[in-house]
Amino acid sequence: MSDASASQDGLRQRAQGMIERAIQRNIKGLEFITAPKPPVGLTPKDVIYERGTLRLYHYHAQSDEVYRVPVLLVMATTNKAFVFDLAPGQSMVEFLLQKGFDVFVIDWEAPTPEERGLTLEDYTQDFIPNCVRKVQQESGELDVSVIGYCMGGALSLIYAATHTEAPLKNLVCLTTPVDWHKMGLNNVWQDQRYFDVDRLVDTLGIIPADFVAQGFEMQRPAQKLAGQVRVWEQMWNDEYVKSYRVFDRWGNETLPLAGEYMRQTTKELIWDNKLFTSELVVGGKQVKLASITAPMLTVVAEHDHLVPYECSKPLLEMVGSTDKEEILLKGGHVSLIAGPNAVRRMWPRLDAWLGERSI
């Protein structure tokens, strides 16, 4: 075959491929638009405790041998915890279970009007301690490891710093804000010169989910549109579309916030940076990260636009732990814990670190 003939065959094959993808894109595009929400959170579990906005799940074991120390995952109050359990093969919970961990997860529902007054004290001095006790009862073990994601990590830090007698075996913080004055664009849109948080809270009581979601989107305004363009280009790719849909569902199910919690975190954390300066007082207790002595792992993302590395970096120096480690990985705020990068990079590192400290 001549070079010219080979070149023509190559062009024909590429053209046929483009035509096939265009056809599939249009056929599957209609299916995409009309399809119901993708199922998420499919790993078998039981609700072992619920109260108001709080749900505590215990997942069924998937390994014959289970580590002695159970693991409690703490989600940020702005999002549903199914990001830990997106789909079979894309589930951090499933991964941990298969590696032999006994897994519990704190999940949140939308706060009711009666819960508008929830504060940091409720979450860190009531909800989390109660869940730790429930994990102890359910597992029959005294020690508990806690893994907090984003603001769930900040709540876990406050809990640990104000409960120095707690049975905290290990503490893992994933993309957790510490120096709130390094929060990037978040500091811009919540600048106290322009953001009247008192008027917002006093008027609404419960901060709507749309307002919370828009705060996230303002920090990367083109991201949602870019994602929609990419999924249209990849509409022929079933695996890509499946992954996109579960992530998109999680992103679209942002939770409203209790107004007092919003007021308190805005004034004391974002504006006054009191977690970083050790001036934060919760439930009558001063929050000093130096009082945390449990083994500590902090995992941060190199390209995190919500919690930049500079915001998380001081944590390791501030805690009093002698056994402590930081892992800096490529990726963003969500891809650190879910998706192909997490499967290959973060989950195995978490398993290795936690495994040797859970026996």
Buried (B, 14 or more C-beta within 10 A) or exposed (E): EEEEEEEEEEEEEEEEEEEEBEEBBEEBBEEBEEEEEBEBBBBEBEEBBEEBBBBBBBBEBBEEEBBEBBBBBBBBBBBBBBBBBBBEEBBBBBBBBEBBBBBBBBBBBBBEEEBBEBBBBBBBBBBBBBBBBBBBEBBEBEBBBBBBBBBBBBBBBBBBBBBBEBBBBBBBBBBBBBBBBBBBBBBEEBEEEEBEBEEBBEEBBBBEBEBBBEBBBEBBEEBBEEBEEEBEEBBBBEEBBBBBBBBBBBBEBBBBBBBBBBBBBBBBBBBBBBBBEBEBEBBEBEBBBEBBBBBBBBBBBEEBBBBBBBBBBBBBEBBBBEEBBBBEBEBBBBBBBBBEBBBEBBBEBBBEBBBEBBE
